[in-house]
Amino acid sequence: MFRNGLLMRVFSQHHSMFRRFYCVTGWELQPADGASSYFGLLKSATDAKEVLEFLPAINRTKQDRHVYTLPALKTLFELQKNGKSTLRSDQILKHPRFAELCQNVRFESRTFAMNDITECLKILTYLGVHTNSEIITVLLQLIRHQINDVTLDHIVFLSFILKKLERTPLVEALQIALPMLLQIQIGYKLDHENVQQLVDLLEFVSQHKVNDRTVMNIVSALTLHGTNLSPEQATHALKALAGFYNFLPQYGKLLQNVFEVLERDLDQVPFKMLDYVLKKVLEKNLEHFPMFYHEPFLKRCAQYAVDHDVGLLNALYVLKKLNKISFLHIPLLDYIAAHAGKLSIVPTSGIITIVAGFSNAYYRPENWETIKEEIARNSTITAGTIPWIRYNLELLSLDIFNPQLLAHWLNPQALEANMARNVLVDYLQLTELGQTLRLLYGRQYQGAYPAKHYIEKSVMLMLQNNDHPLLKPLEFAFGGEEYVSTQIVTEQGHVLDHVIAFDADGNPVKICVPAVEGCGIRLEDIRQQTNRLVAVLFLPKSCYAINVNRLRGRFVLHVKTIKALGIPTATVSPVIWSNLPESERIPFLQREIREALQQTT
């Protein structure tokens, strides 16, 4: 019996609500013999229609009805599932003999074991029998009354079936009861050696609210199996782990085991399954869940698309997911490049994915001119839902200049409407777009530029950044705080992290222009003909590919606009900086800045 009668109270609260039944019409037919011969027919049936047409007539007192009732339903299911039927599912439901079969099932159902009940429920749900029908209601009531016979495997299976049924008080009561029942049974019914059951239960608890002890019982048991999981089991386990809202450190070893299995056996996984589990993993915010970033697994997913020749569209599905975290895989880009002749049939979302992929990698394959022409020909995308500023920047980073596209998006009225959502990153990217057009495409671009107030807001936002990890090291490396200026603002809206001035002999020069609170220092105030300036940028990790220390195309473009002002620029990667020993940091900065300075000589 249940502890404290908790589950029974759940049912009793709903009991008054599931009294209404919708009856399946019965048929008054004369009894007929031949159940055993009918059973033989079931074994040789080649069409679902035969199962119904030759069904023995109903008789409430017939002793051998149990011989054909369940087999008939199961045969009907197998034939229909395998496409061996001249009847559609809706035609089966309307067939008069199907109503008789449901009546037979109802009469026999009180003798069914729990396996038979769940099997019938599965078949009737598959065929589309209505949740409020008499037969479905009877089966659900039987489960409610025999709840103590429900095993852990039944819990998982019933949860799957109940999701397919309409929401009714009885269905909801069972859905509430299953997680509670699991918590009661887990301690003494869990089969620690049954890997498939453990994986199924892990999926169940990732989707339902159960206590931490229940989850840990399953996770611990599955972890002890190490990497002895099939590829399919590993994909389901990974999907389940990605589904946990709270990911406890105790789950980490299981996650690593699963990644190792997939890294080893990914070739055995169907593409659709790989695509789905990759989506689930990359939907996790890797800033908050860094344990889901597993570089060998992501690399294997990308290589899978190449090795299995999945086709252009499937390769783009993979690339789109990898673009989300700026993960670079050159062989995948080469594979897509090899399909350049098919780009004209790629949907709009696919063109955006291709542009983002090559821009993120800042990569041009051997047949780049062909690809570039195809992208340019299909690049005019004006759908209001696309990330249009980023898309235009990525096109320009690939040196694809589309005046028609720019004229559409930078039309003052359209721009005002698009910026009305007031997303902060839009102001930063719009300013970058304006800088790129003015400084790199000034001769080609004849259209409107972003209004001044957009640039002013972008500058204000960037000046709010008070994190400058290079400031003290730069001051130490080049003579003191008078030699390093911080947050220098250009007329085009750049906010340069640091600027250092040098004389003609390459010696640092003091800069005696104080910063104005909230306004930074104007570049024009520190620029003198006798001085040579070097900008130093500490770019965040998001400016680089996640797996390769390579600037993404958009940010290469940003550096080019600064250099177009006549200011050589040294960029410092946070990954490289954090990995440098303290003793090497000052020499590193001196070397990088001296190399940048050489660009002006």
C-alpha positions in Angstrom: 0.0 0.0 0.0 1.1 3.6 -0.4 2.9 5.5 2.3 0.4 7.8 4.1 -2.1 7.1 1.5 -0.7 10.0 -0.5 -1.3 8.7 -4.0 -4.8 7.6 -3.1 -5.6 11.1 -2.0 -4.5 12.4 -5.4 -6.9 10.0 -7.1 -9.8 10.7 -4.7 -9.4 14.5 -5.3 -10.0 13.9 -9.0 -12.5 11.0 -8.6 -15.6 13.1 -8.8 -14.4 14.6 -12.1 -14.0 11.4 -14.1 -17.4 9.9 -13.8 -18.6 10.8 -17.3 -18.0 8.2 -20.0 -18.5 8.2 -23.8 -19.7 4.7 -24.7 -18.6 2.8 -27.8 -21.7 1.5 -29.5 -22.2 -2.3 -29.2 -23.6 -4.6 -31.8 -26.3 -7.2 -31.2 -25.0 -10.2 -33.2 -25.5 -13.9 -32.9 -22.7 -15.9 -31.2 -20.3 -17.6 -33.6 -17.8 -20.3 -33.2 -14.3 -20.5 -34.6 -12.2 -18.5 -32.2 -9.3 -20.9 -32.6 -9.5 -20.8 -36.4 -9.6 -17.0 -36.2 -6.4 -17.1 -34.1 -4.8 -19.0 -37.0 -6.0 -16.3 -39.4 -4.3 -13.7 -37.3 -0.9 -15.4 -37.8 -1.3 -15.3 -41.6 -3.1 -11.9 -42.0 -1.6 -9.6 -44.5 -4.1 -6.7 -44.2 -5.6 -5.0 -41.2 -8.9 -5.3 -43.0 -8.8 -9.1 -42.6 -8.5 -8.7 -38.8 -11.7 -6.8 -38.6 -13.7 -8.5 -41.4 -13.3 -12.0 -39.9 -13.6 -11.0 -36.2 -15.8 -13.6 -34.4 -19.1 -12.1 -33.3 -19.3 -10.8 -29.7 -20.8 -12.9 -27.0 -20.6 -11.8 -23.3 -20.5 -15.4 -22.1 -18.1 -16.8 -24.6 -15.3 -18.7 -22.8 -12.7 -18.5 -25.5 -13.0 -14.8 -26.2 -9.6 -14.2 -24.5 -8.0 -16.4 -27.1 -8.4 -13.8 -29.8 -9.1 -10.4 -28.2 -5.6 -9.3 -27.4 -4.0 -11.1 -30.4 -6.5 -9.3 -32.7 -5.6 -5.9 -31.3 -1.9 -6.6 -31.4 -2.0 -7.9 -35.0 -4.1 -4.9 -36.0 -1.4 -2.6 -34.5 1.5 -4.4 -36.2 -0.1 -4.4 -39.6 -1.1 -0.8 -39.4 2.3 0.3 -38.1 4.1 -1.5 -40.9 1.8 0.0 -43.5 0.1 -3.3 -44.3 -3.4 -2.0 -44.4 -5.9 -0.8 -47.0 -7.6 1.2 -44.2 -6.4 4.4 -42.7 -6.5 4.7 -38.9 -9.6 6.9 -39.0 -11.3 4.3 -41.2 -10.5 1.6 -38.7 -12.0 3.6 -35.9 -15.2 3.9 -37.9 -15.4 0.3 -38.8 -18.3 -1.5 -37.0 -16.2 -4.5 -36.1 -13.6 -2.3 -34.4 -16.4 -1.2 -32.0 -17.0 -4.9 -31.2 -13.3 -5.5 -30.7 -13.2 -2.7 -28.2 -16.2 -4.2 -26.4 -14.4 -7.5 -26.2 -11.3 -5.8 -24.8 -13.5 -4.1 -22.2 -15.2 -7.4 -21.2 -11.8 -9.1 -20.8 -9.9 -6.2 -19.3 -10.6 -7.1 -15.7 -8.5 -10.2 -16.2 -5.6 -8.4 -17.8 -2.2 -8.1 -16.1 -0.6 -4.6 -16.0 1.5 -5.5 -19.1 -1.7 -6.2 -21.1 -3.4 -3.0 -19.9 -0.5 -0.8 -20.9 -0.2 -2.7 -24.3 -3.8 -2.1 -25.1 -3.5 1.6 -24.1 -0.5 1.9 -26.4 -2.3 0.4 -29.4 -5.5 2.3 -28.9 -3.6 5.6 -28.5 -1.6 4.9 -31.7 -4.8 4.3 -33.6 -6.2 7.6 -32.3 -9.0 6.4 -30.1 -10.4 9.4 -28.2 -9.2 9.9 -24.6 -12.8 10.2 -23.3 -14.0 7.0 -25.0 -15.3 4.2 -22.8 -12.4 1.8 -23.6 -9.6 4.3 -22.8 -11.4 5.4 -19.6 -11.8 1.8 -18.5 -8.1 1.0 -19.0 -7.1 4.2 -17.2 -9.4 3.3 -14.3 -7.9 -0.2 -14.1 -4.4 1.3 -13.9 -5.6 3.5 -11.1 -7.1 0.6 -9.2 -4.1 -1.6 -9.8 -1.5 1.1 -9.1 0.4 -1.2 -6.8 1.2 -3.5 -9.7 2.9 -0.7 -11.7 6.6 -1.3 -12.0 9.4 1.1 -12.7 9.3 0.1 -16.4 5.5 0.7 -16.4 6.1 4.2 -15.0 8.3 5.2 -17.9 6.0 3.7 -20.5 2.8 5.1 -19.0 4.4 8.6 -18.8 5.1 8.4 -22.6 1.5 7.3 -23.3 -0.2 9.8 -21.1 1.6 12.7 -22.8 -0.2 11.6 -26.0 -3.7 11.7 -24.4 -5.8 14.8 -23.9 -5.8 16.4 -20.5 -8.6 15.0 -18.4 -8.9 14.8 -14.6 -8.0 11.1 -14.7 -5.0 11.6 -17.0 -3.7 14.4 -14.8 -4.2 12.3 -11.7 -2.1 9.5 -13.1 0.6 12.0 -14.3 0.8 13.4 -10.7 0.9 9.9 -9.3 3.7 8.4 -11.4 6.6 10.5 -10.1 5.4 9.9 -6.5 5.2 6.2 -7.2 8.8 6.3 -8.6 10.1 7.9 -5.4 8.5 5.2 -3.3 9.8 2.3 -5.4 13.2 3.5 -6.4 15.0 2.3 -3.3 14.0 -1.3 -3.5 12.9 -2.0 -7.1 15.8 -0.3 -9.1 17.7 -2.9 -11.1 21.3 -1.6 -11.0 22.4 -4.0 -13.7 19.7 -3.0 -16.2 21.4 -0.2 -18.2 18.4 0.4 -20.4 16.1 0.8 -17.5 18.5 3.2 -15.8 18.7 5.4 -19.0 14.9 5.4 -19.3 14.5 6.4 -15.7 17.1 9.1 -16.1 15.0 10.6 -19.0 11.9 10.3 -16.8 13.3 12.2 -13.8 14.8 14.9 -16.1 11.3 15.7 -17.1 9.5 15.3 -13.8 9.8 16.9 -10.4 11.3 14.3 -8.0 13.6 14.6 -5.0 17.4 14.7 -5.3 17.8 11.4 -3.6 15.8 9.6 -6.4 17.8 11.3 -9.1 21.1 10.4 -7.4 20.1 6.7 -7.0 19.7 6.6 -10.8 22.7 8.7 -11.7 25.0 6.8 -9.3 23.9 3.4 -10.7 24.4 4.5 -14.3 27.7 6.1 -13.5 29.0 2.8 -12.2 28.6 1.3 -15.7 31.3 3.6 -16.9 31.4 3.8 -20.7 29.6 0.4 -21.2 26.6 2.1 -22.9 25.4 1.7 -26.4 25.6 4.8 -28.6 21.8 5.0 -28.5 21.7 4.8 -24.7 24.4 7.4 -24.5 22.5 9.8 -26.7 19.4 9.4 -24.6 21.4 9.8 -21.4 23.0 13.0 -22.8 19.6 14.4 -23.8 18.3 13.7 -20.2 21.3 15.3 -18.6 20.9 18.4 -20.7 17.3 18.5 -19.6 18.1 19.0 -15.9 17.4 22.6 -14.8 19.9 22.2 -11.9 23.0 20.3 -12.8 24.7 19.0 -9.6 28.4 18.4 -9.6 27.7 14.7 -8.7 26.3 14.3 -12.3 29.6 15.4 -13.9 31.2 11.9 -14.1 28.2 10.4 -15.8 28.2 13.3 -18.3 31.9 12.7 -19.1 31.3 9.0 -19.6 28.5 9.7 -22.0 30.7 12.1 -24.0 33.4 9.5 -24.2 30.9 6.8 -25.5 29.7 9.2 -28.2 33.2 10.3 -29.1 34.1 6.6 -29.6 30.9 5.3 -31.3 29.2 8.3 -32.9 29.4 6.8 -36.3 26.8 4.2 -35.2 24.2 7.0 -34.4 21.6 8.0 -37.0 22.0 11.6 -38.2 18.6 12.7 -36.9 19.5 11.4 -33.4 22.9 13.2 -33.6 21.3 16.4 -34.8 18.7 16.3 -32.0 21.2 15.6 -29.1 23.6 18.3 -30.5 20.7 20.8 -30.4 19.9 19.9 -26.8 23.6 20.2 -25.7 24.1 23.6 -27.4 20.8 25.0 -26.0 22.6 25.0 -22.6 24.1 28.3 -21.7 27.7 27.4 -21.6 28.6 30.3 -19.4 26.4 28.8 -16.7 26.9 25.1 -17.7 30.5 24.9 -18.9 30.6 21.1 -18.3 28.5 20.7 -21.5 31.3 22.1 -23.6 33.1 19.0 -24.7 35.4 19.8 -27.6 36.1 16.3 -28.9 32.4 15.5 -29.0 31.6 18.7 -31.0 34.5 18.0 -33.4 33.2 14.5 -33.9 29.7 15.8 -34.7 31.1 18.2 -37.3 33.3 15.5 -38.8 30.4 13.1 -38.9 28.6 15.3 -41.4 31.7 15.1 -43.7 32.5 11.4 -43.3 28.8 10.4 -43.8 28.2 12.8 -46.7 25.0 13.9 -45.1 24.3 16.5 -47.9 24.3 20.3 -47.9 21.1 20.9 -45.9 22.0 18.5 -43.2 25.5 19.9 -43.0 24.0 23.4 -42.6 21.8 22.1 -39.7 25.1 21.1 -37.9 26.9 24.4 -38.8 24.0 26.5 -37.5 24.3 24.8 -34.1 28.1 25.2 -34.0 27.7 28.9 -35.1 25.7 29.5 -32.0 28.9 29.1 -29.8 31.4 30.1 -32.6 32.9 26.6 -32.8 35.1 26.3 -35.9 35.6 23.2 -38.0 37.3 23.9 -41.3 36.6 20.4 -42.9 32.9 21.1 -42.4 33.2 24.5 -44.1 35.2 22.8 -47.0 32.4 20.2 -47.3 29.8 23.0 -47.6 32.1 24.9 -50.1 32.2 21.7 -52.2 28.4 22.2 -52.7 28.7 25.8 -53.9 26.7 24.9 -57.0 23.6 24.2 -54.9 23.6 27.4 -52.9 20.8 28.9 -55.1 18.3 26.4 -53.7 19.3 26.9 -50.1 16.6 28.6 -48.0 17.1 32.0 -46.5 18.1 30.6 -43.1 20.7 28.5 -44.8 22.3 31.5 -46.5 22.5 33.3 -43.1 24.1 30.1 -41.6 26.7 29.9 -44.4 27.6 33.6 -44.1 27.9 33.3 -40.3 30.0 30.1 -40.6 32.6 31.5 -43.0 32.7 34.9 -41.1 33.2 33.3 -37.7 36.1 31.3 -39.1 37.3 34.3 -41.2 38.1 31.5 -43.7 38.2 31.4 -47.5 38.4 28.0 -49.2 40.1 27.4 -52.6 36.9 28.0 -54.5 36.0 31.1 -52.5 35.3 33.3 -55.5 32.6 30.9 -56.7 31.1 30.8 -53.2 31.3 34.5 -52.8 29.4 35.1 -56.1 26.7 32.6 -55.1 26.3 34.2 -51.6 26.3 37.7 -53.1 23.6 36.6 -55.6 21.4 35.3 -52.8 22.3 37.7 -50.0 19.4 40.2 -50.3 17.4 39.0 -47.3 14.9 41.5 -45.9 12.8 39.4 -43.6 12.1 41.3 -40.4 13.0 38.4 -38.1 16.7 38.0 -39.1 19.5 39.5 -37.0 20.0 42.0 -39.7 22.9 44.2 -38.3 25.0 41.2 -37.5 24.2 39.6 -40.9 25.3 42.8 -42.7 28.5 42.9 -40.7 29.3 39.3 -41.4 28.7 39.9 -45.2 31.1 42.8 -45.1 33.7 40.8 -43.2 33.6 38.5 -46.2 34.0 41.5 -48.5 30.5 41.0 -49.8 29.1 44.5 -50.4 25.3 44.6 -51.1 24.1 48.2 -51.5 20.5 47.2 -52.1 20.5 45.3 -48.8 22.2 48.1 -46.9 19.8 50.7 -48.4 16.8 48.6 -47.2 18.0 48.2 -43.6 19.6 51.6 -43.1 16.6 53.6 -44.5 16.0 56.1 -41.6 12.4 55.1 -41.1 13.1 51.4 -41.2 16.0 51.8 -38.9 14.0 53.7 -36.4 11.3 51.0 -36.4 13.9 48.2 -36.0 15.7 50.0 -33.2 12.5 50.6 -31.3 12.9 47.3 -29.4 15.8 49.0 -27.6 18.2 46.0 -27.4 21.5 47.3 -26.1 23.7 45.0 -28.4 21.9 46.5 -31.4 23.4 49.9 -30.6 26.9 48.5 -30.4 26.6 46.5 -33.6 24.9 49.4 -35.5 27.8 51.7 -34.6 30.3 49.0 -35.9 28.3 48.9 -39.1 28.4 52.7 -39.5 32.2 52.6 -38.8 32.7 49.9 -41.4 30.8 51.7 -44.1 32.5 55.1 -43.4 36.0 53.9 -43.1 36.3 50.9 -45.3 33.5 51.4 -47.9 33.3 55.2 -48.1 33.8 55.3 -51.8 31.3 52.5 -52.6 28.5 53.3 -50.2 26.3 56.2 -51.1 23.4 55.5 -48.7 22.2 56.8 -45.3 24.3 56.3 -42.1 23.1 55.6 -38.6 21.9 58.8 -36.9 24.3 60.4 -34.3 22.1 59.6 -31.3 22.6 55.8 -31.9 26.3 56.3 -31.9 26.2 58.4 -28.7 24.2 55.7 -26.9 26.7 53.1 -28.0 29.6 55.1 -26.7 27.8 55.7 -23.4 27.3 51.9 -23.0 30.9 51.1 -23.7 32.2 53.8 -21.3 30.3 52.0 -18.5 32.9 49.2 -18.7 35.4 49.7 -15.8 37.2 46.4 -16.2 40.6 47.1 -17.6 43.0 44.1 -16.7 45.8 45.4 -18.9 46.0 48.9 -17.4 48.4 48.3 -14.6 50.6 46.0 -16.6 50.8 48.6 -19.4 51.7 51.3 -17.0 54.4 49.2 -15.6 55.7 48.2 -19.1 55.8 51.8 -20.6 56.7 54.1 -17.8 53.7 54.9 -15.6 50.2 56.1 -15.6 51.0 59.3 -17.5 52.0 57.2 -20.5 48.8 55.2 -20.9 45.4 56.7 -21.8 42.3 54.6 -21.2 38.9 54.8 -22.9 39.7 57.0 -25.9 36.7 57.9 -28.0 36.8 58.5 -31.8 34.4 60.6 -33.8 33.1 57.4 -35.4 32.1 55.9 -32.0 35.1 53.6 -31.2 36.0 53.4 -27.6 39.6 52.2 -27.5 40.6 50.4 -24.3 44.1 52.0 -24.2 46.3 54.2 -26.3 50.0 54.7 -25.9 52.0 57.5 -27.7 55.5 57.1 -29.0 58.0 59.6 -30.4 59.9 59.3 -33.6 62.5 57.2 -31.9 60.0 54.7 -30.5 60.1 56.0 -26.9 56.8 56.3 -24.9 55.5 59.9 -24.6 53.5 61.2 -21.7 49.9 62.0 -22.5 48.6 64.9 -20.4 45.0 64.9 -21.3 42.8 63.9 -18.3 39.7 61.8 -18.8 36.3 63.4 -18.4 34.0 61.4 -16.1 31.6 59.5 -18.3 33.0 60.9 -21.5 36.4 59.3 -21.8 39.2 61.1 -23.8 38.7 62.3 -27.3 41.2 60.9 -29.8 41.7 64.3 -31.3 42.9 65.7 -28.0 45.9 63.4 -27.8 46.7 63.1 -31.4 49.8 65.1 -32.4 51.7 65.0 -35.7 54.9 64.3 -33.8 53.5 61.3 -32.0 52.7 57.8 -33.2 49.8 56.2 -31.4 49.1 52.5 -30.8 45.8 51.2 -29.6 45.6 48.2 -27.3 42.4 46.2 -27.2 41.6 43.5 -24.6 38.8 41.8 -26.6 36.4 39.6 -24.7 36.2 35.8 -25.3 33.1 36.2 -27.4 35.2 38.0 -30.1 37.1 34.8 -30.7 36.2 31.3 -31.8 35.5 29.1 -28.8 37.9 26.3 -29.8 40.6 28.3 -31.7 42.2 31.5 -30.7 41.1 33.2 -33.9 39.3 36.5 -34.2 35.9 36.2 -35.8 35.4 38.1 -39.0 33.2 40.8 -37.5 36.0 41.7 -35.0 38.7 41.5 -37.6 36.6 44.1 -39.4 36.4 46.2 -36.2 40.2 46.3 -35.9 40.5 47.2 -39.6 38.3 50.3 -39.0 40.7 51.4 -36.2 43.7 50.9 -38.4 41.9 52.9 -41.1 42.1 55.9 -38.7 45.9 55.5 -38.9 46.2 53.8 -35.6 48.0 50.5 -35.5 46.3 48.1 -33.1 47.5 45.3 -30.8 44.7 42.9 -29.7 45.1 40.7 -26.6 43.2 37.5 -26.2 41.9 36.9 -22.7 42.7 33.2 -23.2 46.3 33.9 -24.0 46.6 36.5 -21.3 45.2 34.2 -18.5 47.5 31.4 -19.6 50.7 33.5 -19.5 52.9 33.2 -16.4 53.2 36.5 -14.5 56.9 36.7 -15.5 56.0 36.7 -19.2 53.1 39.2 -19.2 55.1 42.4 -19.4 57.5 41.1 -22.1 54.5 39.9 -24.0 52.8 43.3 -24.0 56.0 45.1 -24.9 56.6 42.7 -27.8 53.0 42.9 -29.2 52.9 46.7 -29.0 56.4 47.1 -30.6 55.3 44.9 -33.4 52.2 47.0 -34.0 54.3 50.1 -33.9 56.4 48.7 -36.7 53.4 48.9 -38.9 53.7 52.7 -39.1 57.4 52.7 -40.1 
